[in-house]
Amino acid sequence: MRIHRARPADIPAMSAIRLAVTENVLRDQTRVTPQMYRDYLALLGRGWVCLIGRKIVGFACASQKDASIWALFVAPGHEGWGIGQRLLRAAVVWLFATGAPAITLSTGAGTRAERFYTEAGWIREDDDARGQARFRLALAR
């Protein structure tokens, strides 16, 4: 299992994983475009992929603009292997290194992802306007 910085060539695999998940499903699959991935990889932040062999099995994207986790998804069948933890760690370390005092994210309420972030030490805040569970992680001092 290897984590490396995502490249534009990784976007089709990242998108395929995003569209294959069974929780936090996109109701409108056109809502997240290839251009959005390109923007997060080059302009707004940074992304990482997890490979097993030559296959991408998970990815994360972080936004430097608002110190948030834009995306963190693991391919179905690869959950529970520590992939999400390693991807999240890469994003968190990078965002804190950019000077962010805290990081935010949102995810579906009542999902495995909500439990994942809670177990990772993130603090649950109020739900956002869409009913998503909002989380915050502050830099330890």
C-alpha positions as CSV (number, residue, x, y, z in Angstrom):
1,M,0.0,0.0,0.0
2,R,1.5,3.3,-1.1
3,I,0.2,6.9,-0.8
4,H,1.4,9.5,-3.3
5,R,0.4,12.9,-4.4
6,A,-2.5,12.7,-6.9
7,R,-1.8,13.8,-10.5
8,P,-4.3,14.7,-13.2
9,A,-3.9,11.3,-14.7
10,D,-5.4,9.8,-11.5
11,I,-8.7,11.8,-11.9
12,P,-10.6,9.1,-13.8
13,A,-9.8,6.5,-11.1
14,M,-10.6,9.0,-8.3
15,S,-14.0,9.8,-10.0
16,A,-14.8,6.1,-10.4
17,I,-14.2,5.5,-6.7
18,R,-16.4,8.6,-5.8
19,L,-19.2,7.3,-8.0
20,A,-18.9,3.7,-6.6
21,V,-19.3,4.4,-2.9
22,T,-22.4,3.2,-1.1
23,E,-22.6,6.0,1.5
24,N,-22.4,9.7,0.9
25,V,-23.6,8.9,-2.7
26,L,-23.9,11.8,-5.1
27,R,-27.5,12.2,-6.0
28,D,-26.4,14.2,-9.1
29,Q,-23.3,12.5,-10.6
30,T,-22.6,15.6,-12.7
31,R,-22.2,17.7,-9.6
32,V,-18.5,16.8,-9.2
33,T,-16.7,17.4,-12.5
34,P,-13.2,16.5,-13.7
35,Q,-12.5,20.2,-13.6
36,M,-13.2,20.3,-9.9
37,Y,-10.7,17.5,-9.3
38,R,-8.1,19.4,-11.4
39,D,-8.8,22.6,-9.4
40,Y,-8.2,20.8,-6.1
41,L,-5.1,19.2,-7.3
42,A,-3.5,22.3,-8.8
43,L,-5.2,25.6,-7.7
44,L,-7.2,25.1,-4.5
45,G,-5.2,22.5,-2.6
46,R,-3.7,19.1,-2.9
47,G,-4.7,15.5,-3.4
48,W,-3.4,12.0,-2.6
49,V,-4.2,8.6,-3.8
50,C,-3.6,5.2,-2.2
51,L,-2.4,2.4,-4.5
52,I,-2.3,-1.3,-3.9
53,G,-0.1,-2.6,-6.7
54,R,-0.9,-0.3,-9.6
55,K,-4.6,0.1,-8.7
56,I,-5.9,3.3,-7.0
57,V,-8.1,2.2,-4.1
58,G,-8.7,5.5,-2.3
59,F,-8.1,9.2,-2.5
60,A,-8.3,12.4,-0.5
61,C,-8.3,16.1,-1.5
62,A,-7.7,19.0,0.8
63,S,-8.6,22.6,0.2
64,Q,-6.0,25.1,1.3
65,K,-8.4,28.0,0.6
66,D,-10.7,27.1,3.4
67,A,-8.6,24.5,5.3
68,S,-11.0,21.7,4.7
69,I,-11.1,18.1,3.5
70,W,-13.0,18.3,0.2
71,A,-13.0,14.5,-0.4
72,L,-11.9,11.3,1.2
73,F,-13.2,8.1,-0.3
74,V,-12.1,4.4,-0.3
75,A,-13.2,2.0,-3.0
76,P,-15.8,-0.5,-2.0
77,G,-14.2,-3.7,-0.8
78,H,-11.2,-1.9,0.5
79,E,-12.7,-0.4,3.6
80,G,-11.2,-1.3,7.0
81,W,-7.7,-1.7,5.7
82,G,-6.4,1.6,7.1
83,I,-6.5,3.4,3.7
84,G,-8.8,6.2,4.9
85,Q,-6.6,6.8,8.0
86,R,-3.4,7.1,5.9
87,L,-5.1,9.4,3.4
88,L,-6.6,11.6,6.1
89,R,-3.2,11.8,7.9
90,A,-1.5,13.0,4.7
91,A,-4.2,15.7,4.2
92,V,-4.2,16.8,7.8
93,V,-0.4,17.0,8.0
94,W,-0.3,19.1,4.8
95,L,-3.0,21.5,5.9
96,F,-1.5,22.1,9.3
97,A,1.9,22.6,7.6
98,T,0.3,25.4,5.4
99,G,-0.5,27.2,8.6
100,A,-4.1,26.2,9.1
101,P,-5.0,26.4,12.8
102,A,-8.0,24.1,12.3
103,I,-9.5,21.9,9.6
104,T,-13.1,21.3,8.8
105,L,-15.1,18.8,6.8
106,S,-18.7,17.6,6.4
107,T,-20.1,14.1,5.8
108,G,-23.4,12.3,5.9
109,A,-24.9,12.1,9.3
110,G,-25.2,8.5,10.7
111,T,-22.7,7.1,8.3
112,R,-19.5,5.0,8.8
113,A,-17.6,8.1,7.8
114,E,-19.2,10.0,10.7
115,R,-17.9,7.3,13.1
116,F,-14.5,7.3,11.3
117,Y,-14.0,11.0,12.0
118,T,-15.3,10.8,15.6
119,E,-12.9,7.9,16.3
120,A,-10.0,9.9,14.7
121,G,-10.5,12.7,17.3
122,W,-12.5,15.2,15.2
123,I,-15.1,17.2,17.0
124,R,-18.7,17.1,15.7
125,E,-20.2,20.5,15.3
126,D,-23.8,21.5,14.2
127,D,-25.1,20.1,11.0
128,D,-24.7,22.3,7.9
129,A,-27.6,23.6,5.9
130,R,-27.8,20.4,3.9
131,G,-28.1,18.2,7.0
132,Q,-24.5,17.0,6.8
133,A,-22.5,16.4,9.9
134,R,-19.8,19.0,10.3
135,F,-16.5,18.3,12.0
136,R,-13.5,20.3,13.1
137,L,-10.0,19.3,14.1
138,A,-7.8,21.9,15.8
139,L,-4.0,21.9,15.7
140,A,-2.7,20.5,19.0
141,R,-0.6,23.1,20.9
